[in-house]
Amino acid sequence: MSGFILLIRQPLLAGFSAGLAISLAACSAATSEAPAKLGRPALPAALNDSALLEQLNEPLMAPAVQQVAESAAKNRAVIGEDKADAMQLGKVAASGKMKKPLQPMSASFSAIAPADSAQGYQDVYREQYQKLASNPVLAVAEQPVSTFSIDVDTGSYANVRRFLNGGSLPPKDAVRLEELVNYFPYAYAPPQGDTPFGVSTELAPSPWHAGSQLLRVAIKASDLQVAELPPANLVFLVDVSGSMDRRDGLPLVQSTLKLLVEQLRPQDHVALVTYAGDAQVVLASTAGSEKAKIRAAIDQLAAGGSTAGESGIQLAYQQAQLGFVSKGINRILLATDGDFNVGISDFDSLKQLAAEKRKTGVSLTTLGFGTDNYNEQLMEQLADAGDGNYAYIDNLREARKVLVDQLGSTLATVARDVKIQIEFNPAQVSEYRLLGYENRALKREDFSNDKIDAGEIGAGHTVTALYEIVPVGAKGWLEPLHFAQGAQPAAKAGELAWLRLRYKTPEQERSRLLEIPIKASARVETIATASEDLRFAASVAAFAQQLSGGQYTGSFSLADSAALARGAKGEDRFGLRAEFVQLVELAQSLQAGQHAQAGQHLHAKAE
């Protein structure tokens, strides 16, 4: 399904009900002026996609939308486009078949609109993100145990980068702290013995809150080179609907998949399934040695039509079962913007479908593409339910990172259903909060329940979890209780916390337990003496919080985050940390511009 832009005149405002979720701005320019002078974008040809148009809501608004369509048609005629496309909007509105309202354009996206949007037009914004409140501060005396599922997704970082490079601060809901932190490789301790991952901890003062400390839990999975991976049975599932007919859509998907094709070995096999109005098998399972044949199948793909994502997923699982490799890698790679509109399209049903299909032994990785109508919530949650991982591909460099440099991590799972549980010692810690992982929270009893799904760790993955803790006696966020219990016993006072991890090997259904004490004596005195990895992870965590409103970071600024990251770049083999510093500085400039613009607006209003 394609995103689109409505060019709307101010007089139509009166005809809209409050439920119409479209951002409007006053238009003082005459429609007879040249498009360049007006500074407004042309309506995309995809406006004639009736499946997209039916997403508009409320039959009562039909007359108003009809007027919008007629006005839009006139505007399109001025810029030489076919007004029939715009008129179709009114016909669908009048038919009463409208289903779901468009989302209003977020204030965070003011930089995306044309320069003169205050006098003319704004883009209609339809991207979808899961709304999650930040984890709260908890009192150890009341809730000493924290439990959550591991997460190795990295899509949020690339998506945030896309916004910043496009000249706009990202919406708050697009920023998931753990995905920003886990985007970067870290030099963590490797596994020992028969455990598939190594575990280490580190403790240092928080750079943004005097008196609190950062506790880092670091996980490093065993690495596998591509040559060491078991045989792979892969299915490329590609969205070729009309919404993918854009430069950052299908063309980028094709280039991305061809990077992976070059990594295939003769023992690997690939099938290619596409979906638009319906699903079809473009290429049956083909050996990795036939690279030219696979590339040719990818090259001939073309975009157009509606989006039957559910039927595509069903067909992809069928193809994966046909080529199933016992004790091998069986994985679907879904490339889409997530904008499903034919068949099952509601979030919960699609998530349940992926959860049911993972029982077949086939995992699902999602690769997100596109802008404006991107459904990030669906992409991230589908991967979680399908025992896979999620990445957002905003350029070929990111495609290479995910499908070439980190191919083993993307394809091969070394541990399933990985859960973390930390019990804090009330004699040492009074308060704590988990940074990120909001949609990975588990109940305390879920930790020992092997039927509860959790996250997977791929070969070579590094995973970071950060807690901000307040030692007993230090000033935290919570007011002390009047009827507090007496002093805690001094037993095990040297232990700050007790760390437990549960995981399953890929072949087993019964979990294993690891237990590790966290010693208070391990704390370093200043953040400057902490490891480069902890300092850099702290800078990323601060940046994520600042983009989300900075509820807990106080006066610690974006400039402070950049300085902390700049001093912890280390070797930076791929230049990822240097790029991060540039993004923080870019966000700082955009934020300053927003503040200046807001100040000018208030000044003008006062006059």
C-alpha positions as CSV (number, residue, x, y, z in Angstrom):
1,M,0.0,0.0,0.0
2,S,1.4,3.4,-0.9
3,G,1.7,6.5,1.2
4,F,0.3,9.7,-0.4
5,I,0.0,13.4,0.0
6,L,-3.1,15.5,0.0
7,L,-3.0,19.1,-1.1
8,I,-5.8,20.8,0.7
9,R,-7.1,24.4,0.7
10,Q,-8.0,26.1,3.9
11,P,-11.7,26.6,3.2
12,L,-12.2,22.8,3.4
13,L,-11.3,22.8,7.1
14,A,-14.9,23.6,8.0
15,G,-16.1,20.4,6.3
16,F,-14.0,18.0,8.3
17,S,-15.1,16.2,11.4
18,A,-12.8,15.9,14.4
19,G,-12.1,12.3,13.5
20,L,-10.4,13.1,10.2
21,A,-6.7,12.4,11.0
22,I,-5.1,14.5,8.4
23,S,-2.8,17.5,9.1
24,L,-3.9,20.7,7.4
25,A,-2.3,24.0,7.0
26,A,-3.5,27.3,5.6
27,C,-2.9,27.8,1.9
28,S,-2.5,31.4,0.7
29,A,-0.9,30.7,-2.7
30,A,-3.2,30.6,-5.8
31,T,-3.5,27.3,-7.5
32,S,-2.6,28.9,-10.8
33,E,1.0,29.5,-9.6
34,A,3.8,27.3,-10.8
35,P,4.6,24.3,-8.7
36,A,8.1,25.4,-8.0
37,K,6.9,28.7,-6.6
38,L,4.3,27.0,-4.5
39,G,7.0,24.6,-3.1
40,R,4.5,21.8,-2.8
41,P,5.0,18.1,-3.8
42,A,3.0,16.5,-6.5
43,L,0.5,13.8,-5.7
44,P,2.0,10.4,-6.3
45,A,0.4,8.3,-9.0
46,A,-0.3,5.6,-6.3
47,L,-3.2,7.7,-5.2
48,N,-5.4,5.6,-7.5
49,D,-4.7,2.5,-5.3
50,S,-8.3,1.8,-4.2
51,A,-7.1,-0.6,-1.4
52,L,-5.2,2.4,0.1
53,L,-8.1,4.8,-0.3
54,E,-10.4,2.4,1.6
55,Q,-8.3,2.9,4.7
56,L,-10.1,6.3,5.2
57,N,-12.7,6.1,7.9
58,E,-16.2,7.3,8.9
59,P,-18.9,7.4,6.2
60,L,-20.1,10.7,7.7
61,M,-17.0,12.4,6.4
62,A,-17.7,11.4,2.8
63,P,-19.0,14.8,1.6
64,A,-15.9,16.5,3.1
65,V,-13.5,14.0,1.6
66,Q,-15.3,14.3,-1.8
67,Q,-14.6,18.0,-1.6
68,V,-11.0,17.2,-0.7
69,A,-10.8,15.0,-3.7
70,E,-12.1,17.6,-6.1
71,S,-9.8,20.2,-4.7
72,A,-6.8,17.8,-5.0
73,A,-7.8,17.0,-8.5
74,K,-7.7,20.7,-9.5
75,N,-4.3,21.0,-7.9
76,R,-3.0,18.0,-9.8
77,A,-4.4,19.4,-13.0
78,V,-2.3,22.6,-12.4
79,I,0.9,20.5,-12.1
80,G,0.0,18.4,-15.1
81,E,-1.2,15.2,-13.4
82,D,-4.3,13.2,-14.0
83,K,-7.1,14.4,-11.8
84,A,-9.0,11.1,-12.1
85,D,-6.7,9.6,-9.5
86,A,-7.8,12.2,-6.9
87,M,-11.4,11.9,-7.9
88,Q,-11.3,8.2,-7.0
89,L,-10.6,9.2,-3.4
90,G,-14.0,10.9,-3.3
91,K,-15.8,8.0,-4.8
92,V,-14.4,5.6,-2.2
93,A,-15.2,8.0,0.6
94,A,-18.8,8.4,-0.7
95,S,-19.2,4.6,-0.9
96,G,-19.1,4.2,2.8
97,K,-16.4,1.5,2.6
98,M,-13.8,3.3,4.6
99,K,-12.2,1.2,7.3
100,K,-9.4,2.8,9.3
101,P,-8.4,6.4,9.9
102,L,-5.1,7.8,8.8
103,Q,-2.8,8.8,11.6
104,P,-2.1,12.5,12.0
105,M,1.2,13.8,11.1
106,S,3.5,14.0,14.2
107,A,4.9,17.3,15.3
108,S,8.3,15.6,15.2
109,F,8.0,15.5,11.4
110,S,7.8,19.2,10.7
111,A,11.2,19.1,9.1
112,I,9.9,16.6,6.5
113,A,7.2,19.0,5.2
114,P,8.0,21.5,2.4
115,A,9.7,24.6,3.5
116,D,6.6,26.7,3.1
117,S,4.2,24.2,4.7
118,A,3.2,26.8,7.3
119,Q,1.5,28.7,4.4
120,G,0.6,25.7,2.2
121,Y,0.7,22.0,2.6
122,Q,1.9,19.1,4.8
123,D,2.7,15.4,4.1
124,V,0.2,12.9,5.5
125,Y,2.2,10.7,7.8
126,R,1.1,7.1,8.4
127,E,4.1,5.3,10.0
128,Q,3.2,3.0,12.9
129,Y,5.1,2.5,16.1
130,Q,4.3,0.7,19.3
131,K,3.6,3.1,22.2
132,L,5.6,2.1,25.3
133,A,6.1,4.0,28.5
134,S,9.7,4.0,29.8
135,N,10.4,1.5,32.6
136,P,9.7,3.2,36.0
137,V,12.0,3.5,39.0
138,L,11.3,0.6,41.4
139,A,12.0,0.2,45.1
140,V,14.1,-2.9,45.9
141,A,12.3,-3.3,49.2
142,E,9.0,-3.7,47.2
143,Q,10.1,-5.4,44.0
144,P,13.6,-6.8,44.3
145,V,13.4,-9.0,41.2
146,S,13.6,-7.8,37.5
147,T,12.8,-10.3,34.7
148,F,12.9,-9.8,31.0
149,S,13.6,-11.5,27.7
150,I,16.7,-10.9,25.7
151,D,16.5,-8.8,22.5
152,V,19.1,-8.6,19.7
153,D,17.0,-6.5,17.2
154,T,18.8,-3.5,15.8
155,G,16.1,-2.0,13.5
156,S,15.4,1.1,15.7
157,Y,18.9,2.5,15.3
158,A,18.9,2.4,11.5
159,N,15.4,3.9,11.5
160,V,16.4,6.7,13.8
161,R,19.4,7.3,11.6
162,R,17.1,7.5,8.6
163,F,15.1,10.3,10.2
164,L,18.1,12.3,11.3
165,N,19.8,12.0,8.0
166,G,16.5,13.2,6.4
167,G,16.6,16.3,8.5
168,S,14.1,15.4,11.2
169,L,14.1,14.3,14.8
170,P,12.5,10.8,15.1
171,P,9.1,10.4,16.8
172,K,9.6,9.2,20.4
173,D,8.0,5.9,19.9
174,A,10.5,5.0,17.1
175,V,13.3,5.1,19.7
176,R,13.9,1.8,21.5
177,L,16.9,2.1,23.7
178,E,18.1,-1.5,23.7
179,E,18.1,-1.6,19.9
180,L,20.3,1.5,19.8
181,V,22.7,0.1,22.3
182,N,22.8,-3.4,20.8
183,Y,23.4,-2.1,17.3
184,F,27.2,-1.9,18.0
185,P,29.7,-4.7,18.5
186,Y,31.5,-4.8,21.8
187,A,34.6,-6.6,23.0
188,Y,32.9,-8.8,25.6
189,A,34.3,-12.0,27.2
190,P,33.7,-15.1,25.0
191,P,32.0,-18.2,26.2
192,Q,33.7,-20.7,28.4
193,G,33.1,-24.5,28.5
194,D,29.9,-25.8,26.9
195,T,27.9,-22.6,27.5
196,P,27.0,-21.0,24.1
197,F,27.7,-17.5,25.4
198,G,29.9,-15.7,27.8
199,V,28.5,-13.4,30.6
200,S,30.2,-10.6,32.4
201,T,29.1,-7.5,34.4
202,E,30.5,-4.0,35.0
203,L,29.5,-1.3,37.4
204,A,30.3,2.5,37.2
205,P,28.8,5.8,38.3
206,S,26.0,7.1,36.0
207,P,27.2,10.0,33.8
208,W,23.8,11.8,34.1
209,H,22.6,11.3,37.6
210,A,24.8,11.9,40.6
211,G,24.5,9.2,43.2
212,S,23.3,6.4,40.9
213,Q,25.3,3.8,39.1
214,L,25.1,1.9,35.9
215,L,25.2,-1.9,36.0
216,R,26.0,-3.5,32.7
217,V,25.2,-7.1,31.9
218,A,27.2,-8.2,28.9
219,I,26.6,-11.3,26.8
220,K,28.8,-12.6,24.0
221,A,27.6,-15.5,21.9
222,S,30.0,-18.0,20.4
223,D,31.0,-17.0,16.8
224,L,30.7,-18.9,13.6
225,Q,32.2,-18.1,10.3
226,V,30.1,-18.5,7.2
227,A,32.0,-21.6,6.2
228,E,31.1,-23.2,9.6
229,L,27.4,-22.6,9.4
230,P,25.2,-25.6,8.9
231,P,23.4,-26.0,5.5
232,A,20.8,-23.2,5.0
233,N,17.3,-23.6,3.6
234,L,16.2,-20.0,3.0
235,V,13.1,-18.4,1.6
236,F,13.2,-14.9,0.4
237,L,9.7,-13.5,0.9
238,V,9.4,-10.1,-0.9
239,D,6.6,-7.5,-0.8
240,V,6.1,-6.4,-4.4
241,S,3.0,-4.3,-3.8
242,G,2.5,-0.8,-4.9
243,S,3.9,0.7,-1.7
244,M,7.3,-0.8,-2.5
245,D,7.5,1.1,-5.9
246,R,10.0,3.6,-4.6
247,R,13.8,3.9,-4.5
248,D,14.0,2.8,-0.9
249,G,11.5,0.0,-1.5
250,L,11.9,-2.8,-4.0
251,P,15.1,-1.6,-5.7
252,L,16.8,-1.5,-2.3
253,V,15.4,-5.0,-1.5
254,Q,16.8,-6.4,-4.7
255,S,20.2,-5.0,-4.0
256,T,20.1,-6.3,-0.5
257,L,19.1,-9.8,-1.4
258,K,21.8,-10.0,-4.1
259,L,24.4,-9.2,-1.4
260,L,23.2,-12.3,0.5
261,V,23.2,-14.4,-2.7
262,E,27.0,-13.8,-3.0
263,Q,27.5,-15.4,0.5
264,L,25.6,-18.7,-0.4
265,R,27.5,-22.0,-0.6
266,P,26.7,-25.0,-2.8
267,Q,25.0,-26.7,0.2
268,D,22.6,-23.8,0.7
269,H,19.3,-23.5,-1.0
270,V,17.0,-20.4,-1.7
271,A,13.4,-20.1,-2.8
272,L,11.8,-16.8,-3.8
273,V,8.2,-16.0,-2.9
274,T,6.5,-12.7,-3.7
275,Y,3.2,-11.2,-2.8
276,A,1.1,-8.2,-3.9
277,G,-2.6,-8.8,-4.6
278,D,-1.8,-12.5,-4.2
279,A,1.2,-14.7,-3.5
280,Q,3.3,-16.7,-5.9
281,V,6.5,-18.8,-6.0
282,V,8.9,-17.0,-8.4
283,L,11.8,-19.4,-7.8
284,A,11.5,-22.9,-6.3
285,S,14.3,-24.0,-3.9
286,T,17.6,-23.5,-5.8
287,A,21.1,-24.5,-4.8
288,G,23.5,-21.7,-3.8
289,S,25.8,-22.7,-6.6
290,E,23.3,-21.3,-9.1
291,K,23.9,-17.7,-8.2
292,A,23.1,-16.4,-11.7
293,K,19.7,-18.0,-11.7
294,I,18.8,-16.6,-8.3
295,R,20.0,-13.1,-9.2
296,A,18.0,-13.2,-12.4
297,A,14.9,-14.1,-10.5
298,I,15.5,-11.2,-8.1
299,D,16.1,-8.8,-11.0
300,Q,12.8,-9.5,-12.7
301,L,10.7,-8.4,-9.8
302,A,8.4,-5.4,-10.3
303,A,6.1,-3.6,-7.8
304,G,2.4,-2.9,-8.1
305,G,-1.0,-3.8,-6.5
306,S,-2.4,-4.3,-3.1
307,T,-0.6,-6.2,-0.2
308,A,-1.7,-9.7,0.7
309,G,1.0,-10.2,3.3
310,E,-0.7,-13.0,5.2
311,S,-1.0,-15.3,2.1
312,G,2.6,-14.5,1.3
313,I,3.7,-15.7,4.7
314,Q,1.6,-18.9,4.4
315,L,3.2,-19.7,1.1
316,A,6.7,-18.9,2.3
317,Y,6.3,-21.4,5.2
318,Q,5.1,-24.0,2.8
319,Q,8.2,-23.6,0.6
320,A,10.4,-23.7,3.7
321,Q,8.8,-27.0,4.7
322,L,9.4,-28.4,1.3
323,G,13.1,-27.7,1.5
324,F,13.4,-28.4,5.3
325,V,16.9,-29.3,6.4
326,S,17.2,-31.4,9.6
327,K,19.8,-29.8,12.0
328,G,20.3,-27.0,9.4
329,I,19.2,-23.4,9.2
330,N,15.6,-23.0,8.1
331,R,14.6,-19.4,7.9
332,I,12.3,-17.0,6.0
333,L,13.6,-13.5,5.3
334,L,10.7,-11.2,4.9
335,A,11.4,-7.9,3.1
336,T,8.6,-5.4,3.3
337,D,7.3,-2.1,4.7
338,G,4.7,-4.1,6.7
339,D,1.7,-2.3,5.2
340,F,-0.6,-5.3,4.8
341,N,-4.2,-4.7,3.6
342,V,-5.5,-8.0,2.0
343,G,-6.4,-11.1,4.0
344,I,-5.4,-11.1,7.6
345,S,-4.0,-7.7,8.3
346,D,-4.7,-7.0,12.0
347,F,-1.6,-7.0,14.2
348,D,-2.6,-9.7,16.7
349,S,-3.6,-12.2,14.1
350,L,-0.4,-11.8,12.1
351,K,1.6,-12.1,15.3
352,Q,-0.3,-15.3,16.3
353,L,0.3,-16.7,12.8
354,A,4.1,-16.3,13.2
355,A,4.0,-17.8,16.7
356,E,2.2,-20.9,15.4
357,K,4.5,-21.3,12.4
358,R,7.7,-21.2,14.5
359,K,6.6,-24.6,15.9
360,T,7.5,-26.1,12.5
361,G,11.2,-25.4,13.1
362,V,11.3,-22.5,10.6
363,S,12.3,-19.1,12.0
364,L,11.3,-15.7,10.6
365,T,13.6,-12.7,10.1
366,T,12.1,-9.4,9.1
367,L,13.9,-6.8,7.0
368,G,12.2,-3.4,7.0
369,F,12.2,-1.0,4.1
370,G,10.5,2.2,3.1
371,T,9.2,5.5,4.5
372,D,5.9,7.3,5.2
373,N,3.7,4.2,5.5
374,Y,6.3,2.0,7.3
375,N,4.8,-0.3,10.0
376,E,7.7,-0.8,12.4
377,Q,5.6,-2.2,15.2
378,L,4.5,-5.1,13.0
379,M,8.0,-5.8,11.7
380,E,9.5,-6.0,15.1
381,Q,6.8,-8.0,16.7
382,L,6.6,-10.5,13.8
383,A,10.3,-11.3,14.2
384,D,9.9,-11.8,17.9
385,A,6.9,-14.1,17.5
386,G,8.7,-16.0,14.7
387,D,11.9,-16.7,16.6
388,G,13.9,-14.4,14.4
389,N,15.5,-11.0,14.5
390,Y,14.5,-7.6,13.0
391,A,16.6,-5.1,11.1
392,Y,15.7,-1.9,9.2
393,I,17.6,-1.4,5.9
394,D,18.0,2.3,5.1
395,N,20.9,1.9,2.7
396,L,23.3,-0.7,1.2
397,R,25.8,-0.2,3.9
398,E,23.3,-1.4,6.5
399,A,22.3,-4.3,4.1
400,R,26.0,-5.3,4.0
401,K,26.3,-5.1,7.8
402,V,23.2,-7.4,8.4
403,L,23.6,-9.9,5.6
404,V,27.4,-10.0,5.0
405,D,29.4,-8.8,8.0
406,Q,27.0,-10.3,10.5
407,L,25.5,-13.1,8.4
408,G,26.2,-15.8,11.1
409,S,24.4,-13.7,13.7
410,T,21.4,-13.1,11.3
411,L,21.0,-16.8,10.3
412,A,22.4,-19.1,12.9
413,T,20.8,-19.4,16.4
414,V,23.0,-20.6,19.3
415,A,20.6,-20.1,22.1
416,R,16.8,-19.9,22.3
417,D,14.3,-18.4,24.8
418,V,17.0,-16.5,26.6
419,K,15.7,-14.8,29.8
420,I,17.5,-12.6,32.3
421,Q,16.5,-12.2,35.9
422,I,18.3,-10.0,38.5
423,E,17.6,-10.1,42.2
424,F,18.9,-6.9,43.9
425,N,20.2,-7.1,47.5
426,P,18.2,-4.6,49.6
427,A,21.2,-4.2,51.9
428,Q,23.1,-2.7,48.9
429,V,20.6,-1.2,46.5
430,S,17.5,0.9,47.3
431,E,16.2,1.7,43.8
432,Y,16.7,0.5,40.2
433,R,15.3,0.9,36.7
434,L,15.9,-1.2,33.6
435,L,17.0,0.9,30.6
436,G,15.0,-0.3,27.6
437,Y,13.4,-3.7,27.0
438,E,10.0,-2.3,27.7
439,N,8.2,-4.7,25.4
440,R,10.3,-7.7,26.7
441,A,9.2,-7.6,30.3
442,L,8.3,-10.9,31.9
443,K,6.5,-11.9,35.0
444,R,8.7,-13.3,37.8
445,E,7.2,-16.7,37.4
446,D,7.8,-16.7,33.6
447,F,11.5,-17.1,34.2
448,S,11.3,-20.8,35.1
449,N,8.4,-21.6,32.7
450,D,9.9,-23.2,29.6
451,K,6.6,-22.7,27.7
452,I,7.1,-18.9,27.8
453,D,8.7,-17.6,24.6
454,A,11.7,-15.4,24.9
455,G,14.5,-14.0,22.7
456,E,17.1,-15.8,20.6
457,I,20.8,-15.1,20.3
458,G,22.6,-15.6,17.0
459,A,26.2,-16.7,16.5
460,G,28.6,-13.9,17.4
461,H,25.9,-11.6,18.8
462,T,26.7,-9.3,21.6
463,V,23.9,-8.3,23.9
464,T,23.9,-5.4,26.5
465,A,21.5,-4.8,29.3
466,L,21.8,-1.7,31.4
467,Y,20.3,-0.9,34.9
468,E,20.5,2.3,36.7
469,I,20.7,1.6,40.4
470,V,20.8,3.7,43.5
471,P,23.0,2.4,46.4
472,V,21.6,2.4,49.9
473,G,22.1,5.8,51.4
474,A,22.4,7.7,48.1
475,K,19.7,10.1,46.9
476,G,17.4,8.4,44.4
477,W,14.1,9.3,42.8
478,L,11.7,7.9,45.4
479,E,10.7,9.4,48.7
480,P,11.4,7.1,51.7
481,L,8.5,5.2,53.2
482,H,7.3,6.4,56.6
483,F,6.6,2.9,57.7
484,A,9.8,1.4,56.3
485,Q,10.9,-2.0,57.6
486,G,14.0,-2.2,59.8
487,A,17.5,-2.4,58.5
488,Q,18.2,-5.3,56.2
489,P,20.4,-8.2,57.5
490,A,24.1,-7.8,56.6
491,A,24.2,-11.4,55.2
492,K,25.7,-11.5,51.7
493,A,26.2,-7.7,52.0
494,G,29.1,-7.9,49.6
495,E,26.8,-9.0,46.8
496,L,25.1,-6.2,44.9
497,A,22.8,-8.5,43.1
498,W,22.3,-12.1,41.9
499,L,22.1,-12.7,38.1
500,R,20.3,-15.6,36.6
501,L,20.0,-16.6,33.0
502,R,17.9,-19.3,31.4
503,Y,18.3,-20.6,27.8
504,K,17.7,-23.5,25.6
505,T,20.0,-24.9,23.0
506,P,18.6,-25.1,19.5
507,E,18.0,-28.8,19.8
508,Q,16.5,-28.9,23.3
509,E,13.1,-27.9,24.8
510,R,14.3,-27.9,28.4
511,S,16.1,-24.8,29.6
512,R,19.4,-24.6,31.4
513,L,20.2,-22.2,34.3
514,L,23.2,-20.0,34.9
515,E,23.7,-18.1,38.1
516,I,26.3,-15.4,38.7
517,P,26.9,-13.1,41.7
518,I,27.4,-9.4,41.1
519,K,29.9,-8.0,43.6
520,A,29.6,-4.5,44.9
521,S,33.4,-4.3,45.1
522,A,33.6,-4.4,41.3
523,R,32.5,-0.8,40.9
524,V,34.9,1.7,39.5
525,E,35.1,5.1,41.0
526,T,34.4,7.3,38.0
527,I,32.7,6.8,34.6
528,A,36.0,7.9,33.1
529,T,37.8,4.8,34.5
530,A,35.1,2.4,33.2
531,S,35.8,0.4,30.1
532,E,35.4,1.9,26.6
533,D,32.5,-0.4,25.9
534,L,30.5,0.7,29.0
535,R,31.2,4.4,28.4
536,F,30.1,4.1,24.8
537,A,27.0,2.0,25.7
538,A,26.2,4.7,28.3
539,S,26.4,7.4,25.7
540,V,24.0,5.6,23.4
541,A,21.6,4.9,26.3
542,A,21.7,8.6,27.2
543,F,21.1,9.6,23.5
544,A,18.1,7.3,23.3
545,Q,16.6,8.7,26.5
546,Q,17.2,12.3,25.3
547,L,15.4,11.6,22.0
548,S,12.5,10.2,24.0
549,G,12.2,13.2,26.2
550,G,15.0,12.9,28.7
551,Q,12.8,12.1,31.7
552,Y,15.7,10.7,33.8
553,T,18.8,12.3,32.2
554,G,18.4,15.7,33.9
555,S,20.9,18.4,32.6
556,F,23.0,15.8,30.7
557,S,22.8,17.2,27.2
558,L,23.2,15.9,23.7
559,A,26.6,17.6,23.6
560,D,27.5,15.6,26.8
561,S,26.4,12.3,25.0
562,A,28.5,13.2,22.0
563,A,31.6,13.9,24.2
564,L,31.2,10.7,26.1
565,A,30.9,8.7,22.9
566,R,33.8,10.5,21.3
567,G,36.1,9.5,24.1
568,A,35.0,5.9,23.9
569,K,35.3,5.2,20.2
570,G,38.2,2.7,20.6
571,E,39.3,0.8,17.5
572,D,36.0,1.3,15.7
573,R,36.9,-1.0,12.8
574,F,33.7,-0.3,10.7
575,G,33.4,3.4,11.7
576,L,30.0,2.8,13.4
577,R,30.9,4.7,16.6
578,A,32.2,7.7,14.6
579,E,29.0,7.7,12.7
580,F,27.0,7.7,16.0
581,V,28.9,10.8,17.2
582,Q,27.9,12.5,14.0
583,L,24.3,11.5,14.4
584,V,24.2,12.9,18.0
585,E,25.7,16.2,16.7
586,L,23.1,16.3,13.9
587,A,20.3,15.7,16.4
588,Q,21.7,18.5,18.5
589,S,21.5,20.9,15.5
590,L,18.0,19.8,14.6
591,Q,16.9,20.3,18.2
592,A,18.4,23.7,18.3
593,G,16.6,24.6,15.1
594,Q,13.3,23.4,16.5
595,H,13.8,25.5,19.7
596,A,14.7,28.6,17.6
597,Q,11.7,28.1,15.4
598,A,9.4,27.7,18.4
599,G,10.8,30.9,19.9
600,Q,10.2,32.8,16.7
601,H,6.6,31.5,16.6
602,L,6.0,32.6,20.2
603,H,7.5,36.0,19.5
604,A,5.3,36.4,16.4
605,K,2.2,35.3,18.3
606,A,3.0,37.8,21.1
607,E,3.2,40.7,18.5
